Amino acid sequence: MRKTVLFGFSVLALLVAPSARAHEELFRIFEVSGALENPVNGSAGFGSGLVTFDLDLFTMRVEGSFGGLTGNVTASHIHCCQVPPTNSIVATITPSFTGFPLGVTAGSYDHTYDMSLASSYNAAFITAHGGSVSSAFQDLLDGAHAGQAYWNIHTSFRAGGEIRGFLAFVPEPSSLLLAAMGMAGFFVRRRNR
């Protein structure tokens, strides 16, 4: 029985390993709303998104959709690294993400940034975070892990931001599976004693 269980775990681990992607860290933006702004506003706007940092390619992919805005979009970017609800400095390209839909009240977005380029950041963010692209990238990633990074959409209704949503780390599925397998192995071994 024990050999069968261990063999099963080994086969499962081998099946999971090839499916692991590059060294990526995913951050889900579950809610983008006026209620998360500082100051809070009554916007009926909404949205959600996903930010993927590829630590091997040194990229950041921003995917999102939004709608119901009161004003037309004037800018959008990621801010970082102050404890909420404090407003933070813009971390990414200014005045707005490359190709972000402007002048609309709803839309979607998908763009990948080369984070080794200074042009992917707000110059003031680089200066305030160590003076190099590497230190700025690391601080942005650390801020995202600490819950101090947010996606903001600025509009003609609220120049300081109509809706915002915080980046929330999503553990890699294969890491969760391996942890679960380890715990299962622990309990099987404990039961056999």
Summary of the structure (lengths in Angstrom):
residues: 193
radius of gyration: 20.4
end to end distance: 13.4
largest distance: 67.6
contacts: 604
relative contact order: 0.21
helix: 33%
strand: 30%
